[in-house]
Amino acid sequence: MLVTHEKHECYKRFCVTFKENKEIGNICYMRLLKDAIPPAGDQVLYVFYDFETSQNTEYADEAKLHVPNLVCVQQFCSRCEDAEDACDCVQYGTRRLSFWQDPVGKCFHT
């Protein structure tokens, strides 16, 4: 983070993620999607995923290989984003998926 000179604010730093001054110590990793997604009516699919990995294999000096052993995916479209998690997506079906054996291969070939 760098302090901007054009819009100086005391005790704040420029956040390159949000492109604005933030309180010192603020931790930002990702921008909010609401300003980044173009209006597309009901044609937006949101996909959230998490890879659980084991780190038992040496890869390089002081580094271990992350091998996925579980992939969890949750998806929904803009038409059903306010629906309860238990129901399926009206356009894309199952909203929650878990892949255990060959998790990456099955995740991307489903």
N, C-alpha and C positions, 0 to 999 in steps of 0.2 A: 504494500500500500504506500502511496506517495501523497504528500500534502500538495494540494493544488494551490497555485498562486493567484489564479483568476478569481476564484470563489473561496477565499480563505475563510475558515471558521475555526475559532480557537478550540483546542482540544479535540479536533476531529481530523481524520485522515481520509484520503480519497480511496474508495473501494473500486478496484478494477472490475469486479463482478457486476456491481450495480451501477457503476459509472456515476457515483455521487459520493459526497462526504458522509462518513459514518463515524459514530463514537469510537474512540480508541479502545481496542479490545474486542470490537464486534467481529464475529467470525461468520463469514458468508462463504458458501461453497457453490450454491446454485441459484440462478435467477428464478423468480416465479414464472410459471408458464402463462398466466393470464395475459401478459403483454406480448408474448412471443408467438402465440398460436393465432393464425389468421382465421377470420370468421369463415366457417365452412358448414354451418348448419349442423346436420346430423352425420357428417362424414368424417368426424375426428375419432380416432381410436387411441385411447390412453393405454400404455403397457408399462407396468412396473415389475421389476424382477430383482431377485436376490440370488447370488451364487454362494453356496456354502462350500468351503474347500478344506481339504486336508493339506498339511504342509510337512509331509514325512520324507520327501525326496530332496536330496541335495541338488541344487541347480548350478551354483557357482560358489566361490568363496563367500561364506557368510550369507548365502541366499538359499532359500528353499523354493521348490516348485509348488505352486498352488494348483491342486488337482480338484476340479469340481466333483462333489459327490452328491449334491442336491441342488436343483434349480427350482425356485418357486416363482410363479408368474401370476399376476392379477391383471386383468384387462377389463375395460368397459368402454363403451362408445359415449359420445356426447348426449345421446338420447336417453341413456339409462344411468348417467353418472350420479344422480340423486337417489336411485333405487337402493334398497337394502342389499347388503353383500350376499345374502343367501340366495337371491334369485339370479337366474342366468341373464346375460346380456341379450337384448332383443335382436340385435343384428349379428353378433359374433358368437353366441352360445355361452359355453362354460366360462365363468369369470375367474375362477381360481384353478390353477394347474400346478402339479408337483411332479418332478421327474427325478427318479432315484437311480436307475441303472442306465448307463450312458446318458447322463442328464443333459449334456449340451447337445448331443446329436438328436435326441428325442425332442428337446425343446424347439429346435429350429426346423424340424421336419414334421411337426404336428399340424 
